[in-house]
């Protein structure tokens, strides 16, 4: 018993001695923090070390400096050793040249002799070149959106919009899906799908789920032949509702994804929402101009209708390529959890909104529109919110999951569209041949539909399918 007690006391004494020895080197860094250390830049860090329990003579200590994450930065040059001289109070100063390689948060580890001193925090942000490319990308998107919005205005019908306002079943269903189902999905995916220490990514994914519908939703509504009037109405109403719903969700569940660096300044949140409303009002101007032109120049409506799909396809391809080029650094930050969560949020949004719309017995076109409006988020709001709420480089890192959501949102829509075109071309060829052999049936069906409005509504689906076959085949009935 006595022997074991002596052993324990000896062990405690040794540990205390080791702790005393390892803590005798004091270190001072200058500057305390690098302001906006950008990728590709080189900075000089001055390090002063002193021995708090100096020996009685000069001592030569080795120096080892290195970044904890060598992918983010590297130490270019530093002295191999320092001399702690009694004439200088056992203090020595040396410089370390650092180079920023990639954005991120890391630390500089410094070892003097056998002792590891307090590390230096490093925060690497994006380069000036990347920020300029991002600015050019934003300007290009703004110009494209104005042109497409003007063209969409020519396809709107005020009577249908008034009918939606009088009986807002579609916008109500969309509101429930957008601000009820999507934030719930976003919270569950962020909480259980992303790493526990990725707080900024969790907050960004949840912020995306609270955003209103918008972005490319109207373009895909046009491509799939949905209800464009309902799409515009839902975008307008949801953007106004986001002024209240986004602060509500971010102020409740959003607080769960915060830490020392990740905060939610509600003043900035409200400001971002108000800017979104201003952007919506700004978009109403070209939309209204398109409606005015359609009223006074109706002969242009058919021509614009043909070109709007082509321009939408071309613009989406160019925007996707430009977005990848402007944010190429994000691919180095993407992991499988980010990809899976970024895909799951919009894709589950499509499915759940479609089921809810079908449950409320909406028309097929309205079901398509509600699903598209719910799954496609206005990620610009979430991106702006992250840039304002988070410091660098957390903001640029958080944008990673937003970028993945943006890139993967329309991929199932592309596959469905390609599949429908392939089916129409290869599996309905016999139907097209029968139409060519018996054109008189086409005239009969057309006359029958146009002669009675009520019959037109009851046979609308058959005529739409019939017309789609003719259009897809590239041939017209005689």
N, C-alpha and C positions, 0 to 999 in steps of 0.2 A: 504493500500500500504506500509506504514511504517512498519507494523507488519510483512508482508511477507518478506520485506528486512531484518529485524532483524533475522527472522527465517533462511533465507539463510545464513547470516553471521555466525550465531551460528552453523549451520550444517558444514560449511567449517572449522570453528575453531575446531570442534570436530574431523573431519576427519584428520586434520593436527596433532592434538594431538595423535590420534590413530596411524597414520603413524610414528610419532616420537617415540612412545612407542615401536612399533613393530620392529624398526630398531636399538635398542640400544644394542643388543647382537651381538658381533663379533665372528666369528668362523674360526678356522684354522685346516685343515686336514693334517695329515702326515701318509703315503706319499700322494702326490697330486693325484696320480693315481696308481692303482695296475697293475704292468706289468704281462700280461698273467695270469689272475686269472682263473684257470681251474676248471671245474666241479669236485666236490668231495673234493676240497681243502678248508682249513680254513686259514684265514688271520686275522691279528690284525691291526685295524685302531686306530690311536691316534687322539683324538679330543681335541682341546684347545678352551675354550670359555672365553670371557671377556665382562664385562659390560661397555659400553662406557659412560653411564650416571649413575654411581654407587650411591647407597644410602650411608648414613653415618654410617651404621653398617653392620655387616655380614648378608648375606642373603642365605637361603637354597632354592635351586631350584630343582624341580623334573626333571627327565630325561626320555625321551621316544624316542627310536630308533627302526626303522623298515624299511624294504625294500618296495618300492612302489609296486613291483611285487613279492609276496611271493612265486610264482612258480619258480623264478629265484634264489633267495637267501634268507637267513634269518639271523637275529642277534641272536647269541647264548647267549651271556652274555654282560652285561653292568651295570654300577651302577644305582641305583634307583634315586639318587639325587646327586647334587654337591653343594659345599659351596663356595660362592664368598666372600672371606675375604679381608678386607681392607689392611692387611699386605702383601697380595700377589697381590695388585693392582686389586682386584676384578676379578682375573683370576683363572681358574681351568682347570686341564687336566685330562682326563679319557680315558680309552681304551674300544674298542668294538670288540668282537670276531664275525667274519662273516664266514658263510659257503656258498659256491657256490653249488646250487642245479641243475641248468640247464642253458644252454647257452642262452644268450640274453643281452639286454641293459636295465638297470633300474637305479634307484637312491635310495640312502639311505636317508630317511627323519629323521631329528633330531629335537626334540622339547625340549626346555629348559624352564621350567615353563609353561607359557602360550604362549610362543613365538616360532614360527617355523623359524629355521635358514636356511641358504643356504644349499641345499641338496648336497650330494656327488655322483658323477657319478660312476657307476659300469658297467664293461663290462666283462661278463663271456664267456670264450671260451671253446672249447672241451677239454676233458681229454686226457692224454697221451695214455691211453688204446685205445680210439677211433681212434686216429691218427695211432697207430701201426696196428690196424685191417684194416684201410683204406689202409695202405701201402701194407699189405699182399694181400688185394683184388686187388690192382693195379698190383702186380706181377703175380697173378694168371691169370688175364685177358690178360696180355702181353704174357704169355706162351700159353694160349689157342688160341689167335689170330694168333700167329706164326704157330701153328700146322694146324689150319683151312686154313690159307692163303696158306700154302704149298699144302694142299689137293685140294684147289680150282685151284691152278696153273696147276694141272694135267687135269682139265676139260676144260681149255681154248684152243681155236683153233686160231693160229696166222693168218690164212687166214681171219677169220671173223673180227678180230681186225683191220687188215689192211683195210678191206672193210668199217668198221665204220669210220676209220680215213679219208678215201677218200670221204666218203659221210656222214658227221657228223650231220645228221638230228636229231637223237635221243639225242646226247649230247647237241645240241643247244636248243632243246625243254626243256631238263632237266635244262640247265643253266637259261633259262627264268623263269621256275617254282621255281628253288632253290633260285635265287638271285633277283627275281622280286616279285613273289607272296608271298613267305614265309616271308620275312621281313615286307611286308605290313600287312599280317595277324598278325605277332608277335607284331607289333606296336599297332594295333587296340586292340588286346586282352590285352596287357599290360596297355594301356591307359584307357580303359573303363571296363576291367574285374577285375582288381586288386585294392585293396584299395589305396586311394590317398597318404597315408603316407608310403606305402610299396615301397620305391624308389629302394631299392636293389633287391627286387623281380621283379619289372618292368624291371630293367636293365638286370637281368639274363634271363628273358623270351625273351626279345628282342635279347639278345646275342645268344640264342639258335636258333632263327629264321634266323639269319645271317650265321650260320655255314653251311659248305658244307655237302652233303650227305655222309654217311659212316656208321660206327658202324656195326650193324647187317643187313644192307641192302643186302649184298651179300648172307648171310645165308638164308634170306627169299626169295630171288630171286631163289635160288636153290630149296627150299621147294615148291614154287609155280610153278616151271618149267619155270621161265622167261629166259631172255637172259643174261646169266652170262657174256659173253664178253662185252655186252653193259653196264652192271652194273660196271664191273671193269673199263671200259673206262670212265664212268661218274664220278666214284669216283676219278679217277686220274685227270681228267680235272677240276672238281669242287674244288678239294683241291688246285690246282695251282691258280685257279681264286679267291679263298678265300683270298689269299695274298693281293689282291687289293680290293675285294668287302667288306670284313669284316671291314677294316679300313674306307672305304667309308661310309658304313651304320652307324657304331658306331660313326663316326665323324660328322654325320649330325643328323639323328633322335635320335641316342643314347645319345646325349648331353641333350636331353629333360628329361632324367631320371638320373639326378645328383643332389647332394646337398653337404652339408659341409663334410660329411663322404664318400659319393659315388662319386668317380672321375674316369675318363678314362685316364690313362697314355698311350699315344699312342706309346711310346717306348716299353712298355710291350705288347701292342696289336700286334705290328709288330713282336716282339720276339715270342709271342705265335703262330702267323701264320707261322713264319719260322720254329719253332719246329715241327709244324704239317707237313710241307713239308718234314722235315728230317724224321719224322715217316713214311710218305708215301714212301719215298725212301727206308727206312729200310724194309718195308713190301714187296717191289718189289723183294727183295733178295729171300725170301722163295717162292714167287710166281714164279720167274724165275727158281728156282730149281725144282719146280713142273713141269713146262713146259719142262725142260730138261729131267727129269725122264720119262715123258709121251712120249717123242720123242724116247728115247733109250729103254724104258721098257713099250711098249704099252699094254702088257698083264696085267699090274696092274691097268689100267684105270677103267675097269669095276668093279673091287673089291673096289677101292676107291670110285667110284660113289655110290655104295650101302651103304658104311659106312659114307659118309660125311653127309648125312641127319640125320642119327642116332646120330652121334657125335654132330651135330649142335643142335638138340633137347636137348640132355643131357646137353650140355654146357650152353644153354640158361636157362634151369631150374636151374642148379647149380649157374650160375651167378646171376639170379634173387634172389635166396634164400640168397646167400652170400651178395649181395648188400643190401638187407633188414636188415640182421644181422649187417653189418658194419655201416649202417646209420639208426639204429633204432630210434635215437633221433629225426629224421625228422618227424616221425609220430605224435609227440606231437606239431609240428609246422604247420601241414597241416590244412587248412581251405577249406571250399567249393569253394570260388573263386579260390584258387590255384588248386584244383582238376579240376574244370571246364575248366580253361585256359590251364592247363597242358594236358588235353585230347583234347581240341579243336584244338590246334596248329598242332599236327601230323595228326589227323583225317581229318581236313579240307585240310591239305596238300595232303593226299591221293586222296581225291575227286577232288580237283581243278586240280591237275597234271593229273589225269586220264581223266578228261574232255578235258584238253588242248591236251593231246596226241591223244585222239580220234579225236579231231577237226583237227589235222594235219595228220590224216589218217595213223597212225602208226599201225604196226601189233599188234595182241593181246598180244604176248609175250613182245614186246617192250613197250606197254601201261602198262602192269603189272610192268615191270622193272622201268619205269620212275616214276610211282606212288610210288613204294616202295622206290626208291632212294630219292624222294622228301620228303616223310613223315618221313623217319628215318634220324634224324640228327646225326652228329658226336658231341655228347654232351660233349665229352672229351675236345674239344677246349673251349666251353663255361665254363666248370667247371674250367679249368686251368686259363681262363681269369678272372673269379670271384675271385679266390684265389689270383691272382696277383694284381687286381685292387682295391679290397675292404679290409679294415681292419677287424680284428676279433672283435666281432662275426658276423658282417654283411655278411662276406663271407660264413660262415656256414649256416646262415639263407637264403641267396640267393640261395644256393645249393638246398634248399627245392623244389622250382619249377622245377629245372633241374632234380631232382630225380623223381618227379611226371611225367614229360615228358618221362623220360627213362622207367619208370615202365609201363606207360599206352600206349606207342607207339605201341607195337605189340599185344595188347589185341584184337583189331578187326581182326587182321590177324589170331590169334589163333582161334577166333570164326568162321571166314570164312573157315579156314582149317578143323575144326571139322565138320562144317555144310556140307562141300563138301564130306567129308568121310562118314558121316551119310547118305547123299543123295545117294552116290554111292553104299552103302551097302544095304539100305532098299528100295530104289526106283528104282534101276536098276537090281534087282535080276532076273527079267524075261529075261532081255537081256542076262545076263550071262548064264542062262539055255539054251537059244536058241543057243548060241555059242557052248556050250558043245554038243548039239544034232547034230549040223551041222558043224563039223570041216573042211569039205572040202571048205566051204566058206571062212574060214580064210586063207587057203592056196591060194585060188584064189585071194583074196584081196591083200595078201602079195606079190604074184608073180606079180600082176598087178602094184602095186606101185613100186616095185623094178625094173621093166623092163624099165621104162621110167622116167627120172628125172623130166620132165615138168609135167607129170601126177602126180608125187609124190608131187610136190608143190601144185597143184590144189586140191589134196585130202588130204592134210596134216592134216587139222583139223579133218576130219572124222576119219582118222586113229589114230590120237592122242586120240580122245575120245574113240574109240574102244579099244585101248591098255590100256587106263586108267581103263576101266571097268574090263578088264582081270586082271590087276595088283591088283586093289583094292579088287577083289574077292579072290585073293590068288591062282588062278588056271591058268593054261596055256593050250592053245589049243593043241590038239593032232596032 
